[in-house]
Amino acid sequence: MMKIKQQAAERHVLTITVDNEAGILAKIAGLFTARGYNIDSLTVADITENHAVSRITIVTHGPPAVIDQIHAQLERLVPVHKVIDLTEAGDHVERELALVKVKGTGDARVEALRLAEVFRAKVIDTTTSSFVFELTGDPGKIDRFVALMRELGLVEVGRTGVVGMMRGAEAA
Amino acid sequence: MSEERSGASILVESLVRQGVEYVFGYPGGAVLPIYDALFADTRIRHILVRHEAGAAHAAEGYARSTGKPGVVLVTSGPGATNAVTGIADAFMDSIPMIVITGQVATGLIGSDAFQEADTVGITRHCTKHNYLVKDPSDLAATIDEAFQIATQGRPGPVVIDIPKDVQVAVANYSEGAPQRVNRYTPTLRGTDKDIARAIELLANARAPIFYTGGGVINSGPRATELLRELQAKTGAPVTSTLMGLGAFPADHADWLGMLGMHGTYEANMAMNKADLMVCIGARFDDRVTGRLDAFAPNSTKIHIDIDRASFNKTVAVDLPILGDCTLVLEQLLAAWGDRKAQDLTEWKARINGWRARQSLAYPANKQAIMPQLAIERLYELTKQRNPVIATEVGQHQMWAAQYFPFFAPNKWLTSGGLGTMGYGLPAAIGAQLGNPDSLVIDIAGDASIQMNIQELGTATQYRLPVKVFVLNNEWMGMVRQWQELTYESRYSESYSDSLPDFVKLAEAYGWKGIRIEDESQLDAGIQAMIDHPGPVIVDCLVHKEANCFPMIPSGAAHTDMILYGDNVAGTMDDEAKALV
């Protein structure tokens, strides 16, 4: 009997600068599905004054040879200016923003607020029985905060996905 | 000088500026303004096909046989979707092509309008690039960039989707090259370091092999000459993929024949035993490599390709050289200088040992025409004319590749990557238009030819003397062969039932029809085909159960080839069934 086999994968963060033209996001996202690559998160926004160029950050995972293929396939697209594999390139920072809604009263509510302070989350909305926290950090920090809130009345989570940048003075 | 012109008129002017001679197309509602702009314009000749798939394949045949981009014009919705197979085919085989599709008016896009399809969405992953043009003032620059993208770097199809209102609306048009930013600059030359390293490897190899592909053909005739020069300097034997046939002369002492699934024994054995492989413009396709973990295990691999994404895709290479075949071969020749080649006597002796297996020697048959023989006779009787050969897809295609030798590029038109049945007849039509004085023959099978049979009418209309040579075995032969080899001869739906009378069909379209039923009629039938000044279908009835060997069976290594005479019928395990 034949079974489908899986290969060991590693996580990579890619930043892609592209011409801000119609369909470019579909082209990039579609490239991933068409060739069987994974997208863990994807963020996009234009980054120039004239709105001509966008920066896309994709978190993906796959075996090293596949990551290399993803890089090459992305660079092959005409509207793509530059692809940087932050994980490959070295020391970099990653940040993500999350909105976390928690409902509760009494001790649970006090504890949620106390933990939010520990995590330096901001309260951006409140009722007598709920908070919406705003939290930034690397994805691991957000995972931990959400896990704690789950015990204290978590209602809803929204996350932006990762944006990343190389450390140091130079552009990547 | 600048003047106001309609989008349709700007499009036509832009095509003329690009030197377009022929447009292969089919009119419809969403391209009526463009057809009106083409009306009575003598600078561009429109070739009316019978189905949009035919237009795309005809453009491919034109492109492959002339080196110039093929241009297609079709309407929205079904016009565009019918062309998609040809677009995907051109994408896989790196054929330069511009496809202009009509679209419903911008205000109707997304409303499920009549004959609306999301052409840009549908073609996104089978084009090198595509556009939806929403303003006629963008048209000239878009078309200019589209031709650049289609023809430079690794060639490929580019779709330009033009809504009907954009064809009608006016914009300023000035003659001369449109102003635009150049955002496409493929790397064309290898680095000096890589070239030096390649020369060092080549100079020291004791068992080198050149494995060449369609990239050598795409790079232009100069690449073919340079390949022959480099081979002469190094003495290394040469094998080629299906797409690369013609880059190296088939009568050369160091020619190994095609490699891969239906390649020669000597080509595949030499690939397996080489100590240095120089891959030039090929991409380690699964039909070439066979089982990957057993592919050329002991060789250092150099890979010359213009597409970085081709490197390490399936096979890890030691030295990738990013660049155009012509320029990199020039660099290699310059760097080789007046070095002396290694003594390859021992390597050539091993190769001659493999050659002695005569893997293309097929069994004779007194009752029926062997299809291999039919191809051999076709070659013998047409070789003085230096013909252009197109094929459909299947057994006949492999037999043509094996038994019809090529000596020059751009003479061999076949659907390699996508394997599109129905490619050959329209491709032959496109090639005949691009090469009006050449003998153009579509070698076909009885099943494949029916996939775009309607294009017989196109050849009739434009008085194109194309020849269709059908190897008629009343089967989808390659499917039948695989069923025999791997499914214990359970011939599920592979019999070509209710075949038309191809002779009468030819006559119905104003073609000449010739039937060859017996070996004694073979030469005369082929000669009559050549001698007839107009288009001809030859219905050549061949051995019904002939199989195509040698063959690397599904999931096997280069060294595990099935040769003529081997006992092959049976089954295989699920892993092998799933592999290819």
Interface residues (C-beta under 8 A of the other chain):
Chain A: M1 M2 D19 A22 G23 A26 K27 G30 L31 A34 A65 D68 Q69 A72 Q73 E75 R76 L77 V78 P79 H81
Chain B: V120 G121 R124 H125 K128 H129 N130 L132 I149 R183 Y184 D307 R308 A309 F311 N312 K313 A316 D573 D574 E575 A578
